[in-house]
Amino acid sequence: MNAPTDKGVERLAALQGMGESRLRKEDARFIQGKGHYVDDIQLPGQLHMDIVRSPLAHARIKSIDKSAALAMPGVHAVLTANDLKPLKLHWMPTLAGDVAAVLADEKVHFQMQEVAIVIADDRYIAADAAEAVIVDYEELPVVIDPYEALKPEAPVLREDLAGKTSGAHGAREHHNHIFTWTAGDADATAQAFATAPVTVSQHMFYPRVHPCPLETCGCVASFDPIRGELTTYITSQAPHVVRTVVSMLSGIPESKVRIISPDIGGGFGNKVGVYPGYVCAIVASIVLGKPVKWVEDRIENISTTAFARDYHMDGELAATPDGKITALRVKVVADHGAFDACADPTKFPAGLFHICTGSYDIAAAHCEVKGVYTNKAPGGVAYRCSFRVTEAVYLIERMIDVLAQKLGLDKAVIREKNFIRKEQFPYTSAFGFEYDSGDYHTAMKQVLDKAGYPALRAEQAARRADPNATHLMGIGLCTFTEVVGAGPSKMCDILGVGMFDSCEIRIHPTGSAIARMGTITQGQGHQTTYAQIIATELGIGSEVIQVEEGDTSTAPYGLGTYGSRSTPVAGAAIALAARKIHAKARKIAAHLLEVGEADLDWEIDRFNVKGDASRFKTMKDIAWAAYNNLPAGMEPGLEAVHYYDPPNFTYPFGIYLCVLDIDRATGETQVRRFIALDDCGTRINPMIIEGQIHGGLTEGFAVAMGQQMPFDAQGNLLGNTLMDYFLPTAVETPKWETDHTVTPSPHHPIGAKGVAESPHVGSIPCFANAVIDAFSHTGVTDLTMPFTSYRVWQQLKAHGLALEV
């Protein structure tokens, strides 16, 4: 095809397709306050539900007195586990192969666990009635440390599993042990360590944090007893999976279950799982025959919905004296809380943690992850990452710095020495991942040049030489490779359903289009970017392409949106569905122009007859003809459905650099510069990419510098309000500098890899490396997040670096 003419360039711009920074379609309703969220749903006769929660982390339930609550005007029901037992709904399966209590059955396992539900005319009556329910508890010993939980004398936390010596993922070694999962070659790794001239080790703790989306979790369940149909509006990142789970739990045929996810105010992994509140609202609606709404408050959200991280990690590297890494060995103790409800692919109980070799060519590697029960809330999620990739990247990036520090090598130099080289792609890691494409050396040079790296190191050295310097200076580097696009069904499934995704496109007679997807947006801009893919593939202006998601009665089955899978999986389904339509459109164009298909060229929005650009049919022409002027025997219409099961994951990568200053008198940390270079393959909308990166970096800043979920010895969560849990505002958030390279994925239809998770994954170890780098001349390697001013000041004082004011 020839280069487009001037008019062709105008037509191309009018499409607003891939590569254009077009404004988001969604923003008009959001900035006017016209979004439609679960709490906006008001159905006729709607009742409200509140939950009675345990103040104790571990206790036996001696009795529950409902009488005072039931006597209150406006209260319709108070239900406990005993009321759910006849329906066999007092326990439910988790995504990780465990079971979890819907309502506490005889004992509670964590503070704020659901004990009973109250249904009333409005939420205020329900809340008052919940306070009136009297529960008599017998306190039991509490275990919040996973190492303590594995001691022989530790109390049995899961009495329902007594006598079970195996679980969903193999043998159980202890009554509080869930699984031990391994990957890699243990023998080859041991041999490499036995002969290595240099080894380093480091223990590190990645604290428990919470995604804390703007909108809390909730649902409105409406059961029609006449039709036997259940409709539920829900804050879910995976509505089709919820439909399947609800059908399995309730016995209602899946064809009579409709799940609708309207606008969702942030997910970040927190809204993947099925929570007891959802199940209870559905049960209440079935029992009472009326719609029931449940929306949790902020304290409930932080206290009981899925957390992230809580990994205790021991890393080891083997290397040569000049810094070439020969092996990696990792052991992890993972605190899963009271029930194993982690949102991970079924085959990987530790998610994709075995991406822990990162961006480096490491010949031998082995990891072991041990899951443990404790008296904490369950449900670990991939908080803006793909199934434990954040923990994996944190581990390898800290270990690289530890090795560089021991050998006296520059952090950039040791990374460049060990990078997978461009010519090695596709590259198979020691854990069996096949990285699709990358050019790490070019990206590193781009970042170092932009930062003026040699000058920064010189400034740092000068400050360290000055005993009166008021500030320490830290320079952090992080070079990460993600594994996203979950995923290939041969490797990933949820409850036995392969992790494909889907798209249905219909072109209307007048040339506009609608696309229905198996994903669900939570702020990623799907209505804009998905339309841009279709615009480029089919030559229809993205402005007239409507994108619908989140309604299981209209959308084809899909596995939802999390783990940066929207573009790698759903984006591919869109492109391939569009290409099916494109192929049919070519046949129609050939018919209309009375030539063979091989005699046509495609140009932007039309088919031209080769050698005669004056003879053409636009897609709008073809759309009209698809309903009234077709080749003999061709089915009318112009539409297609495609289910895309990817052949591989995709592997976006990035190079991040942070420069910060630490006040020696106060411990206050000021980020001076943060440069984030991301490579997400083909870029669909640069402006939306920029917004995603800014958002992810801000969340990473929050995790590294202030977020934590601390517990006392009795299992009380000490930071479950926004007075305590750090969410940065524009005042605290640093200025971000972004950059990019482009290495398309060779197996993806449009070469895209995904980007929304990357800034969260890469920024956290980058901040950590920068803070610890400020202390590195003292030999410190083991500072633990979050790096609050007080904790940093304590380290300054401990190492004789604090200045008296």
Sequence and secondary structure as in RCSB ss.txt:
>XXXX:A:sequence
MNAPTDKGVERLAALQGMGESRLRKEDARFIQGKGHYVDDIQLPGQLHMDIVRSPLAHARIKSIDKSAALAMPGV
HAVLTANDLKPLKLHWMPTLAGDVAAVLADEKVHFQMQEVAIVIADDRYIAADAAEAVIVDYEELPVVIDPYEAL
KPEAPVLREDLAGKTSGAHGAREHHNHIFTWTAGDADATAQAFATAPVTVSQHMFYPRVHPCPLETCGCVASFDP
IRGELTTYITSQAPHVVRTVVSMLSGIPESKVRIISPDIGGGFGNKVGVYPGYVCAIVASIVLGKPVKWVEDRIE
NISTTAFARDYHMDGELAATPDGKITALRVKVVADHGAFDACADPTKFPAGLFHICTGSYDIAAAHCEVKGVYTN
KAPGGVAYRCSFRVTEAVYLIERMIDVLAQKLGLDKAVIREKNFIRKEQFPYTSAFGFEYDSGDYHTAMKQVLDK
AGYPALRAEQAARRADPNATHLMGIGLCTFTEVVGAGPSKMCDILGVGMFDSCEIRIHPTGSAIARMGTITQGQG
HQTTYAQIIATELGIGSEVIQVEEGDTSTAPYGLGTYGSRSTPVAGAAIALAARKIHAKARKIAAHLLEVGEADL
DWEIDRFNVKGDASRFKTMKDIAWAAYNNLPAGMEPGLEAVHYYDPPNFTYPFGIYLCVLDIDRATGETQVRRFI
ALDDCGTRINPMIIEGQIHGGLTEGFAVAMGQQMPFDAQGNLLGNTLMDYFLPTAVETPKWETDHTVTPSPHHPI
GAKGVAESPHVGSIPCFANAVIDAFSHTGVTDLTMPFTSYRVWQQLKAHGLALEV
>XXXX:A:secstr
     HHHHHHHHHHT TT     TTHHHHHTT    GGG   TT EEEEEEE SSSSEEEEEEE HHHHTSTTE
EEEEEHHHHGGGT SEEE TTS EEESS  SEE STT EEEEEEESSHHHHHHHHHH EEEEEE      HHHHT
STTS  S GGGTT  EETTEE SSTTEEEEEEEE HHHHHHHHHH SEEEEEEEEEEEE    SS  EEEEEEET
TTTEEEEEE  S HHHHHHHHHHHH   GGGEEEE    S  TTTTSS  HHHHHHHHHHHHHSS EEEE  HHH
HHHHS  EEEEEEEEEEEE TTS EEEEEEEEEEE  SS      TT TTTTGGGTTTTB  SEEEEEEEEE  S
S      TTSSSSHHHHHHHHHHHHHHHHHHHT  HHHHHHHHB  GGG SEE TTS EE    HHHHHHHHHHH
HTHHHHHHHHHHHHH TT SEEEEEEEEEEE  BS   TTT EETTEE  EEEEEEE TTS EEEEES   SSS 
HHHHHHHHHHHHH   GGGEEEE SBTTTS     S TT IIIIIIHHHHHHHHHHHHHHHHHHHHHHTS GGGE
EEETTEEEETTEEEEEEEHHHHHHHTTT   TT  SS EEEEEE  SS B  EEEEEEEEEEETTT  EEEEEEE
EEEE BS S HHHHHHHHHHHHHHHHHHHHT    B TT  BS  STTTS    TTT    EEEE     TTSTT
 B   SSHHHHHHHHHHHHHHHHHHGGGT     S   HHHHHHHHHHTT     
